[in-house]
Every structure is written in C-alpha cells, then in structure tokens.
Amino acid sequence: MTKLKTALLTTTLVASSVMASNAVLAHKTDRDVTKLAPTSKAWSYVKATTIYLYPQTTIRFNDKRANELNENPHAKEARVKAIYNGRSIAFLLEWPDGTKSIQKGCKSDVYGDGFAVQLPVNYKDASKLPYIGMGSDGRPVVIHLQKAAQPIYEPNGNGDVGMQQGTLNKNKFDKEVEKFDKEVSILAVTDYQRSFISEGFRSMTEIKDGSEKFSADMAYGNNGWKGKVARPLKDDYLKLNGAFPVAFATWDGERLQRDGLKYLSNWIPVKLIGQNGGGKLVEDLTKPVKGDVENGKNLVQQNGCTGCHYIPGLSQPSAMAPGLANIGGYSTAAYLKESIVEPNAVVVPGYNRNAHPNTPWYNVVDGKRVSTMPPYPLDDKSLNDMVAYLKTLKAEVK
C-alpha cells in the first residue's frame, strides 16, 4: 500500500464524525497536490462528498435562444473531493454533462463548458457570508475560473500580431509552413484559466499581478467533466485553516450558458483533517432548517413577497425583484433570514434591463444602494417558517 493511500485511509477513519455533517473532507498528504491532474490515481483514495448544483435564475437573460434551452432545467448532482498538504489544497469537482463543448475564439455564439471555485475572504461568521455567485459589498470572494477552450493566438504583450494570421495569408511553403505553425503553437494561449477578486456584480476584477498562484485543468469522459483546482492555503487574499466555506459553479456550453447563466452550489464547508477549529462553521452550514413550511408559504403570500418576486406556482415571472425559483438551492438559511429582516445588508447591483424604470429593486441614495424592499421584523417562529419554505424553492435533481 502506498504512503499516500495509507495516509488518506487513516484520515478517513479519524474524520468519521465529521463525515456525518456532509462537509467536504480535505485529506492530508505530504505529496505536492499542485501536481495532481483531474485523472490522477490519488483521487481514487479520497472520500467524495455529494453536492447539488442549481440553475441560477435570479435574472432572466436577454437571449431568446439561451432562455429556450434553459427553460425549466433540473438541478445536477456532483461530487467534490479535496486533498491538502502544509502549503496547498486541491479540489476535484465531477459533474455530468452529456456534450463536450469547447469555446472557440473565432465564433461569438459558441460557448465552452467550464467551472469555477469560489472562496470567501472572511468566513469567521457563517451568518455573514458573501452573496453566492460573485460576492457582495464588503464581503469579497476569490474566484478561480477554468473553461474548455481552443488555443487562442494573441500578441501576448510582445507585439507578435503576425502570428495571428493563418498560413494562407503568408508567403510560406512546405517546411516554412511547419516552422510557422510551430512558432504559433508556442505563442498560443492553450489554457483558459483566470482568478478574480469580487464584491458583487460589476466588481469582478481579474488578478493579473501574479499574486494569486493557482492551477486548474479539466478532463472529459463518460458523459461528464472532472475539474481540478489547486491553490495555496495562504496568500495575500486568503488564509484557509481549520474549516472554511467553498462554492462551485459549472457552465454548459451546449445550452449557451455563460456569465450569470449557470449552475451554482450553496456554500459548502470544507474541513481540513488534522487541523483544529471550524466545528461551529461546519455545524452552521450543515444543520437542517427547522420550521413550518406550510405556514411559511402562507406568510410569503400574506407579506406580499409574490408582488415583486417570481415564485413558481405563486406568481408570474416578475421584472422587478430577483427571481426566487431556485433560491433555496444556492442560498444559506442565514442569508435568507438576513434578506428578510435587513434587505439593505446585501443589495445586488445591476438593474434588470427588462424591468420598468418605475419599479427598480433598489435606489441610490447618497451613493449607497437602498433596497426597495422594506424590512420585515418578524418574530422568530414566523421568520423560521418563512425561511423553511424558501429553502424548498429549488429545482428537482436529475
């Protein structure tokens, strides 16, 4: 039995109590986890955690064909694994996708499959985690993005614009063509991966100074993708220890998914086996929501939520407030509670361009976004009942 296998099996036994909480277990090894590929054998020794990816349906896209392809989509079941050493951590995400879609630089209407890993900068208080997807004001996240893309030929800062021309536009023949193609392949960007820091929509900023060192890769097979991301445990942006939250997103190019049209998980706790701390965060993110669902549904109707928000079966698609069709799948109970009693705490910028100008979901007062939604100071039982109902709003897993 290899040293790696022995170490991973040992930590699995030690972590049996944590496994019951549905946290992702990051098994410890002395190997360099940054060298792992999505198909590396080491992953077979790691316990997988099942997660669910829900269609993000907050705002309807202005793309008729994309909307048709994503009408009433099901949620997806995925699996997550994690390995870490004293310096770095690696995640493996496995998700189903019946078509392999590659982004092509020569076409503007072809989109590639892809995935992203999102990590909050501050996660001490599980009740104040960032808005899922792109962070929120004062609650930044680091996002690692990987797409399946064709090689992209670009000047790469050296002014090699001539290499963007095809061989048919060059006076080259035989060996000269081979030499030219070889030079082009050297200059090509063969991998599409990016890191961002974000505090909400329109704030995503790519980290280009080299301070965020990560690696990512994707491998397709058996009607699905395996995506790996490896990054330092500590750097200028993040300090990961004990336990911390992580969220995942995937894009299906065949369905013309891109940007906010994607599949998204909730915040999922990751426990570093062998490190102390983080127990409360794991408990807060995994404990079941308790409340009277039927009473919560009645409260949602009585308090006028359906007048602005789209809720399947209760209201028509609305152009005013964010849609709640899958809010229970990718939002924590704490976030939903905060949104009800303190709607100004997180106000997602970016008006829905389909909305009537007289019905925005927020106004800007003294440079600050103020939600149109009033606060609802409900008693604890009513609040828990309403949240219990909102948590049921999610697509069927298929």
KEMIGU-675438 format. One record per residue (C-alpha): x, y, z; residue in three letters. Coordinates in steps of 0.5 Angstrom, whole numbers. Layout:
// KEMIGU-675438
rec east = X, north = Y, up = Z, resn = ALA
...
//
This chain:
// KEMIGU-675438
rec east = 0, north = 0, up = 0, resn = MET
rec east = 3, north = 7, up = -2, resn = THR
rec east = 5, north = 12, up = 3, resn = LYS
rec east = -1, north = 17, up = 0, resn = LEU
rec east = -6, north = 11, up = 0, resn = LYS
rec east = -4, north = 10, up = 8, resn = THR
rec east = -5, north = 17, up = 10, resn = ALA
rec east = -11, north = 18, up = 6, resn = LEU
rec east = -15, north = 12, up = 9, resn = LEU
rec east = -12, north = 14, up = 16, resn = THR
rec east = -15, north = 21, up = 16, resn = THR
rec east = -22, north = 18, up = 13, resn = THR
rec east = -22, north = 14, up = 20, resn = LEU
rec east = -21, north = 20, up = 24, resn = VAL
rec east = -26, north = 24, up = 21, resn = ALA
rec east = -32, north = 19, up = 21, resn = SER
rec east = -35, north = 24, up = 26, resn = SER
rec east = -35, north = 30, up = 21, resn = VAL
rec east = -37, north = 26, up = 15, resn = MET
rec east = -44, north = 26, up = 18, resn = ALA
rec east = -45, north = 33, up = 17, resn = SER
rec east = -44, north = 33, up = 10, resn = ASN
rec east = -38, north = 37, up = 10, resn = ALA
rec east = -32, north = 36, up = 5, resn = VAL
rec east = -26, north = 33, up = 8, resn = LEU
rec east = -19, north = 35, up = 6, resn = ALA
rec east = -15, north = 29, up = 7, resn = HIS
rec east = -8, north = 31, up = 9, resn = LYS
rec east = -2, north = 28, up = 5, resn = THR
rec east = 6, north = 30, up = 4, resn = ASP
rec east = 5, north = 30, up = -3, resn = ARG
rec east = 5, north = 36, up = -8, resn = ASP
rec east = -2, north = 37, up = -9, resn = VAL
rec east = -1, north = 42, up = -14, resn = THR
rec east = 2, north = 37, up = -19, resn = LYS
rec east = -5, north = 33, up = -19, resn = LEU
rec east = -9, north = 32, up = -25, resn = ALA
rec east = -16, north = 31, up = -25, resn = PRO
rec east = -15, north = 24, up = -27, resn = THR
rec east = -9, north = 23, up = -22, resn = SER
rec east = -10, north = 16, up = -19, resn = LYS
rec east = -9, north = 19, up = -12, resn = ALA
rec east = -16, north = 22, up = -12, resn = TRP
rec east = -19, north = 15, up = -12, resn = SER
rec east = -17, north = 14, up = -5, resn = TYR
rec east = -21, north = 20, up = -3, resn = VAL
rec east = -28, north = 20, up = 0, resn = LYS
rec east = -32, north = 24, up = -4, resn = ALA
rec east = -38, north = 29, up = -2, resn = THR
rec east = -44, north = 29, up = -6, resn = THR
rec east = -47, north = 37, up = -7, resn = ILE
rec east = -52, north = 40, up = -12, resn = TYR
rec east = -52, north = 45, up = -17, resn = LEU
rec east = -58, north = 49, up = -18, resn = TYR
rec east = -60, north = 53, up = -24, resn = PRO
rec east = -58, north = 61, up = -23, resn = GLN
rec east = -65, north = 64, up = -24, resn = THR
rec east = -64, north = 71, up = -21, resn = THR
rec east = -65, north = 75, up = -27, resn = ILE
rec east = -67, north = 73, up = -34, resn = ARG
rec east = -62, north = 73, up = -39, resn = PHE
rec east = -64, north = 77, up = -46, resn = ASN
rec east = -62, north = 72, up = -50, resn = ASP
rec east = -68, north = 68, up = -53, resn = LYS
rec east = -65, north = 62, up = -55, resn = ARG
rec east = -61, north = 61, up = -49, resn = ALA
rec east = -67, north = 62, up = -45, resn = ASN
rec east = -71, north = 57, up = -49, resn = GLU
rec east = -65, north = 52, up = -48, resn = LEU
rec east = -65, north = 53, up = -40, resn = ASN
rec east = -73, north = 53, up = -39, resn = GLU
rec east = -75, north = 49, up = -33, resn = ASN
rec east = -68, north = 46, up = -32, resn = PRO
rec east = -66, north = 41, up = -27, resn = HIS
rec east = -61, north = 41, up = -22, resn = ALA
rec east = -55, north = 37, up = -22, resn = LYS
rec east = -52, north = 32, up = -17, resn = GLU
rec east = -44, north = 33, up = -17, resn = ALA
rec east = -38, north = 30, up = -13, resn = ARG
rec east = -33, north = 34, up = -9, resn = VAL
rec east = -26, north = 31, up = -7, resn = LYS
rec east = -20, north = 35, up = -3, resn = ALA
rec east = -13, north = 34, up = -1, resn = ILE
rec east = -8, north = 39, up = 2, resn = TYR
rec east = -1, north = 39, up = 5, resn = ASN
rec east = 2, north = 44, up = 9, resn = GLY
rec east = 2, north = 49, up = 3, resn = ARG
rec east = -3, north = 48, up = -2, resn = SER
rec east = -10, north = 45, up = -3, resn = ILE
rec east = -13, north = 42, up = -9, resn = ALA
rec east = -20, north = 41, up = -10, resn = PHE
rec east = -23, north = 36, up = -15, resn = LEU
rec east = -30, north = 37, up = -18, resn = LEU
rec east = -34, north = 32, up = -22, resn = GLU
rec east = -41, north = 34, up = -25, resn = TRP
rec east = -45, north = 31, up = -31, resn = PRO
rec east = -45, north = 34, up = -38, resn = ASP
rec east = -48, north = 30, up = -44, resn = GLY
rec east = -44, north = 34, up = -49, resn = THR
rec east = -37, north = 37, up = -49, resn = LYS
rec east = -37, north = 44, up = -51, resn = SER
rec east = -30, north = 48, up = -53, resn = ILE
rec east = -30, north = 55, up = -53, resn = GLN
rec east = -28, north = 58, up = -60, resn = LYS
rec east = -24, north = 65, up = -61, resn = GLY
rec east = -27, north = 65, up = -68, resn = CYS
rec east = -34, north = 65, up = -66, resn = LYS
rec east = -38, north = 70, up = -62, resn = SER
rec east = -44, north = 65, up = -61, resn = ASP
rec east = -40, north = 59, up = -59, resn = VAL
rec east = -39, north = 58, up = -51, resn = TYR
rec east = -35, north = 53, up = -48, resn = GLY
rec east = -36, north = 48, up = -42, resn = ASP
rec east = -33, north = 51, up = -35, resn = GLY
rec east = -33, north = 51, up = -28, resn = PHE
rec east = -31, north = 56, up = -22, resn = ALA
rec east = -29, north = 55, up = -15, resn = VAL
rec east = -31, north = 61, up = -10, resn = GLN
rec east = -28, north = 62, up = -3, resn = LEU
rec east = -30, north = 68, up = 2, resn = PRO
rec east = -24, north = 72, up = 4, resn = VAL
rec east = -27, north = 73, up = 11, resn = ASN
rec east = -31, north = 67, up = 14, resn = TYR
rec east = -31, north = 67, up = 21, resn = LYS
rec east = -38, north = 69, up = 22, resn = ASP
rec east = -43, north = 64, up = 18, resn = ALA
rec east = -49, north = 68, up = 18, resn = SER
rec east = -45, north = 74, up = 14, resn = LYS
rec east = -42, north = 70, up = 8, resn = LEU
rec east = -42, north = 74, up = 2, resn = PRO
rec east = -48, north = 73, up = -3, resn = TYR
rec east = -47, north = 67, up = -7, resn = ILE
rec east = -44, north = 67, up = -14, resn = GLY
rec east = -40, north = 74, up = -14, resn = MET
rec east = -39, north = 76, up = -7, resn = GLY
rec east = -42, north = 83, up = -4, resn = SER
rec east = -41, north = 89, up = -2, resn = ASP
rec east = -36, north = 89, up = 4, resn = GLY
rec east = -36, north = 81, up = 3, resn = ARG
rec east = -30, north = 80, up = -2, resn = PRO
rec east = -29, north = 73, up = -5, resn = VAL
rec east = -24, north = 70, up = -9, resn = VAL
rec east = -26, north = 66, up = -16, resn = ILE
rec east = -22, north = 61, up = -20, resn = HIS
rec east = -25, north = 60, up = -27, resn = LEU
rec east = -23, north = 55, up = -32, resn = GLN
rec east = -26, north = 54, up = -39, resn = LYS
rec east = -25, north = 49, up = -44, resn = ALA
rec east = -23, north = 53, up = -50, resn = ALA
rec east = -19, north = 52, up = -56, resn = GLN
rec east = -12, north = 55, up = -56, resn = PRO
rec east = -12, north = 63, up = -57, resn = ILE
rec east = -7, north = 66, up = -61, resn = TYR
rec east = -5, north = 73, up = -59, resn = GLU
rec east = 1, north = 78, up = -58, resn = PRO
rec east = 2, north = 76, up = -51, resn = ASN
rec east = 5, north = 83, up = -50, resn = GLY
rec east = 11, north = 82, up = -55, resn = ASN
rec east = 7, north = 85, up = -61, resn = GLY
rec east = 7, north = 79, up = -65, resn = ASP
rec east = 1, north = 80, up = -69, resn = VAL
rec east = 3, north = 77, up = -75, resn = GLY
rec east = 3, north = 70, up = -71, resn = MET
rec east = -5, north = 71, up = -71, resn = GLN
rec east = -5, north = 71, up = -79, resn = GLN
rec east = -7, north = 64, up = -82, resn = GLY
rec east = -2, north = 61, up = -86, resn = THR
rec east = -6, north = 62, up = -93, resn = LEU
rec east = -4, north = 70, up = -91, resn = ASN
rec east = 3, north = 68, up = -91, resn = LYS
rec east = 8, north = 67, up = -97, resn = ASN
rec east = 11, north = 61, up = -94, resn = LYS
rec east = 11, north = 54, up = -97, resn = PHE
rec east = 13, north = 47, up = -94, resn = ASP
rec east = 18, north = 47, up = -89, resn = LYS
rec east = 17, north = 54, up = -88, resn = GLU
rec east = 9, north = 53, up = -86, resn = VAL
rec east = 11, north = 47, up = -81, resn = GLU
rec east = 16, north = 52, up = -78, resn = LYS
rec east = 11, north = 58, up = -78, resn = PHE
rec east = 6, north = 53, up = -74, resn = ASP
rec east = 11, north = 51, up = -69, resn = LYS
rec east = 12, north = 58, up = -67, resn = GLU
rec east = 5, north = 60, up = -67, resn = VAL
rec east = 3, north = 54, up = -62, resn = SER
rec east = 9, north = 56, up = -58, resn = ILE
rec east = 6, north = 63, up = -57, resn = LEU
rec east = -1, north = 61, up = -57, resn = ALA
rec east = -5, north = 61, up = -50, resn = VAL
rec east = -7, north = 54, up = -49, resn = THR
rec east = -11, north = 54, up = -43, resn = ASP
rec east = -16, north = 59, up = -41, resn = TYR
rec east = -16, north = 60, up = -33, resn = GLN
rec east = -17, north = 66, up = -29, resn = ARG
rec east = -17, north = 69, up = -22, resn = SER
rec east = -22, north = 74, up = -20, resn = PHE
rec east = -23, north = 78, up = -13, resn = ILE
rec east = -30, north = 81, up = -13, resn = SER
rec east = -35, north = 84, up = -8, resn = GLU
rec east = -41, north = 84, up = -13, resn = GLY
rec east = -44, north = 84, up = -20, resn = PHE
rec east = -40, north = 89, up = -24, resn = ARG
rec east = -34, north = 89, up = -19, resn = SER
rec east = -30, north = 83, up = -21, resn = MET
rec east = -23, north = 85, up = -22, resn = THR
rec east = -18, north = 80, up = -25, resn = GLU
rec east = -12, north = 79, up = -21, resn = ILE
rec east = -6, north = 80, up = -26, resn = LYS
rec east = 0, north = 81, up = -22, resn = ASP
rec east = 2, north = 74, up = -21, resn = GLY
rec east = 0, north = 75, up = -13, resn = SER
rec east = -6, north = 69, up = -14, resn = GLU
rec east = -2, north = 63, up = -16, resn = LYS
rec east = -7, north = 57, up = -18, resn = PHE
rec east = -7, north = 52, up = -23, resn = SER
rec east = -13, north = 49, up = -26, resn = ALA
rec east = -15, north = 43, up = -31, resn = ASP
rec east = -21, north = 40, up = -34, resn = MET
rec east = -22, north = 33, up = -37, resn = ALA
rec east = -28, north = 30, up = -40, resn = TYR
rec east = -30, north = 23, up = -41, resn = GLY
rec east = -36, north = 18, up = -39, resn = ASN
rec east = -41, north = 24, up = -40, resn = ASN
rec east = -38, north = 28, up = -35, resn = GLY
rec east = -33, north = 33, up = -33, resn = TRP
rec east = -27, north = 33, up = -28, resn = LYS
rec east = -24, north = 39, up = -26, resn = GLY
rec east = -19, north = 41, up = -21, resn = LYS
rec east = -16, north = 47, up = -18, resn = VAL
rec east = -10, north = 48, up = -13, resn = ALA
rec east = -8, north = 54, up = -10, resn = ARG
rec east = -4, north = 56, up = -3, resn = PRO
rec east = -7, north = 55, up = 3, resn = LEU
rec east = -5, north = 62, up = 5, resn = LYS
rec east = -3, north = 68, up = 0, resn = ASP
rec east = -5, north = 76, up = 0, resn = ASP
rec east = -12, north = 74, up = -1, resn = TYR
rec east = -14, north = 68, up = 3, resn = LEU
rec east = -12, north = 65, up = 10, resn = LYS
rec east = -15, north = 58, up = 10, resn = LEU
rec east = -15, north = 54, up = 16, resn = ASN
rec east = -19, north = 49, up = 20, resn = GLY
rec east = -25, north = 49, up = 16, resn = ALA
rec east = -28, north = 54, up = 11, resn = PHE
rec east = -33, north = 55, up = 6, resn = PRO
rec east = -33, north = 54, up = -1, resn = VAL
rec east = -38, north = 54, up = -7, resn = ALA
rec east = -38, north = 51, up = -14, resn = PHE
rec east = -41, north = 53, up = -21, resn = ALA
rec east = -41, north = 50, up = -28, resn = THR
rec east = -43, north = 52, up = -35, resn = TRP
rec east = -46, north = 48, up = -40, resn = ASP
rec east = -44, north = 51, up = -47, resn = GLY
rec east = -49, north = 47, up = -51, resn = GLU
rec east = -54, north = 51, up = -47, resn = ARG
rec east = -51, north = 57, up = -49, resn = LEU
rec east = -49, north = 58, up = -41, resn = GLN
rec east = -44, north = 64, up = -39, resn = ARG
rec east = -44, north = 69, up = -34, resn = ASP
rec east = -50, north = 69, up = -30, resn = GLY
rec east = -53, north = 63, up = -33, resn = LEU
rec east = -50, north = 57, up = -30, resn = LYS
rec east = -51, north = 52, up = -25, resn = TYR
rec east = -49, north = 54, up = -17, resn = LEU
rec east = -48, north = 51, up = -11, resn = SER
rec east = -49, north = 53, up = -4, resn = ASN
rec east = -44, north = 55, up = 1, resn = TRP
rec east = -41, north = 48, up = 3, resn = ILE
rec east = -36, north = 47, up = 9, resn = PRO
rec east = -29, north = 44, up = 8, resn = VAL
rec east = -26, north = 41, up = 14, resn = LYS
rec east = -18, north = 40, up = 14, resn = LEU
rec east = -17, north = 34, up = 17, resn = ILE
rec east = -11, north = 34, up = 22, resn = GLY
rec east = -13, north = 42, up = 24, resn = GLN
rec east = -17, north = 44, up = 30, resn = ASN
rec east = -22, north = 49, up = 30, resn = GLY
rec east = -28, north = 50, up = 25, resn = GLY
rec east = -33, north = 46, up = 28, resn = GLY
rec east = -38, north = 51, up = 29, resn = LYS
rec east = -38, north = 54, up = 22, resn = LEU
rec east = -39, north = 46, up = 19, resn = VAL
rec east = -45, north = 46, up = 24, resn = GLU
rec east = -48, north = 53, up = 22, resn = ASP
rec east = -47, north = 51, up = 15, resn = LEU
rec east = -50, north = 44, up = 15, resn = THR
rec east = -55, north = 44, up = 20, resn = LYS
rec east = -62, north = 43, up = 18, resn = PRO
rec east = -67, north = 48, up = 17, resn = VAL
rec east = -73, north = 48, up = 22, resn = LYS
rec east = -80, north = 51, up = 21, resn = GLY
rec east = -87, north = 50, up = 19, resn = ASP
rec east = -86, north = 50, up = 11, resn = VAL
rec east = -94, north = 51, up = 10, resn = GLU
rec east = -94, north = 57, up = 15, resn = ASN
rec east = -88, north = 60, up = 12, resn = GLY
rec east = -91, north = 59, up = 5, resn = LYS
rec east = -98, north = 63, up = 8, resn = ASN
rec east = -93, north = 68, up = 11, resn = LEU
rec east = -90, north = 69, up = 4, resn = VAL
rec east = -96, north = 71, up = 1, resn = GLN
rec east = -99, north = 75, up = 6, resn = GLN
rec east = -93, north = 79, up = 7, resn = ASN
rec east = -93, north = 81, up = -1, resn = GLY
rec east = -87, north = 77, up = -3, resn = CYS
rec east = -90, north = 75, up = -9, resn = THR
rec east = -92, north = 82, up = -12, resn = GLY
rec east = -85, north = 83, up = -13, resn = CYS
rec east = -81, north = 76, up = -13, resn = HIS
rec east = -82, north = 71, up = -18, resn = TYR
rec east = -84, north = 64, up = -14, resn = ILE
rec east = -86, north = 58, up = -18, resn = PRO
rec east = -94, north = 57, up = -17, resn = GLY
rec east = -95, north = 63, up = -13, resn = LEU
rec east = -93, north = 69, up = -18, resn = SER
rec east = -92, north = 70, up = -25, resn = GLN
rec east = -85, north = 72, up = -28, resn = PRO
rec east = -83, north = 79, up = -25, resn = SER
rec east = -78, north = 84, up = -28, resn = ALA
rec east = -78, north = 88, up = -21, resn = MET
rec east = -74, north = 84, up = -16, resn = ALA
rec east = -70, north = 78, up = -16, resn = PRO
rec east = -73, north = 71, up = -18, resn = GLY
rec east = -73, north = 66, up = -12, resn = LEU
rec east = -74, north = 60, up = -17, resn = ALA
rec east = -68, north = 56, up = -14, resn = ASN
rec east = -66, north = 61, up = -8, resn = ILE
rec east = -67, north = 55, up = -3, resn = GLY
rec east = -62, north = 51, up = -7, resn = GLY
rec east = -56, north = 56, up = -7, resn = TYR
rec east = -57, north = 61, up = -1, resn = SER
rec east = -56, north = 59, up = 6, resn = THR
rec east = -61, north = 60, up = 11, resn = ALA
rec east = -57, north = 65, up = 15, resn = ALA
rec east = -57, north = 69, up = 8, resn = TYR
rec east = -65, north = 69, up = 7, resn = LEU
rec east = -66, north = 71, up = 14, resn = LYS
rec east = -62, north = 77, up = 13, resn = GLU
rec east = -65, north = 79, up = 7, resn = SER
rec east = -72, north = 79, up = 10, resn = ILE
rec east = -70, north = 83, up = 16, resn = VAL
rec east = -65, north = 87, up = 14, resn = GLU
rec east = -66, north = 88, up = 6, resn = PRO
rec east = -60, north = 93, up = 6, resn = ASN
rec east = -55, north = 89, up = 8, resn = ALA
rec east = -54, north = 86, up = 1, resn = VAL
rec east = -56, north = 90, up = -5, resn = VAL
rec east = -54, north = 86, up = -11, resn = VAL
rec east = -53, north = 92, up = -16, resn = PRO
rec east = -55, north = 92, up = -24, resn = GLY
rec east = -62, north = 93, up = -25, resn = TYR
rec east = -65, north = 88, up = -30, resn = ASN
rec east = -66, north = 92, up = -36, resn = ARG
rec east = -73, north = 88, up = -37, resn = ASN
rec east = -75, north = 92, up = -31, resn = ALA
rec east = -80, north = 98, up = -32, resn = HIS
rec east = -76, north = 104, up = -30, resn = PRO
rec east = -81, north = 106, up = -24, resn = ASN
rec east = -80, north = 99, up = -21, resn = THR
rec east = -73, north = 98, up = -19, resn = PRO
rec east = -71, north = 94, up = -14, resn = TRP
rec east = -66, north = 99, up = -11, resn = TYR
rec east = -65, north = 106, up = -11, resn = ASN
rec east = -58, north = 110, up = -10, resn = VAL
rec east = -58, north = 115, up = -4, resn = VAL
rec east = -52, north = 119, up = -2, resn = ASP
rec east = -48, north = 114, up = -7, resn = GLY
rec east = -51, north = 108, up = -3, resn = LYS
rec east = -56, north = 103, up = -6, resn = ARG
rec east = -62, north = 102, up = -2, resn = VAL
rec east = -67, north = 96, up = -3, resn = SER
rec east = -74, north = 98, up = -5, resn = THR
rec east = -76, north = 92, up = 0, resn = MET
rec east = -78, north = 94, up = 7, resn = PRO
rec east = -75, north = 90, up = 13, resn = PRO
rec east = -80, north = 85, up = 16, resn = TYR
rec east = -78, north = 85, up = 23, resn = PRO
rec east = -82, north = 78, up = 24, resn = LEU
rec east = -82, north = 74, up = 31, resn = ASP
rec east = -77, north = 68, up = 31, resn = ASP
rec east = -82, north = 63, up = 29, resn = LYS
rec east = -85, north = 67, up = 23, resn = SER
rec east = -78, north = 68, up = 21, resn = LEU
rec east = -76, north = 61, up = 21, resn = ASN
rec east = -82, north = 58, up = 18, resn = ASP
rec east = -81, north = 63, up = 12, resn = MET
rec east = -74, north = 61, up = 11, resn = VAL
rec east = -76, north = 54, up = 12, resn = ALA
rec east = -81, north = 55, up = 6, resn = TYR
rec east = -76, north = 59, up = 2, resn = LEU
rec east = -71, north = 53, up = 3, resn = LYS
rec east = -76, north = 49, up = -1, resn = THR
rec east = -75, north = 53, up = -7, resn = LEU
rec east = -71, north = 49, up = -12, resn = LYS
rec east = -71, north = 45, up = -18, resn = ALA
rec east = -71, north = 38, up = -18, resn = GLU
rec east = -65, north = 34, up = -18, resn = VAL
rec east = -64, north = 30, up = -24, resn = LYS
//
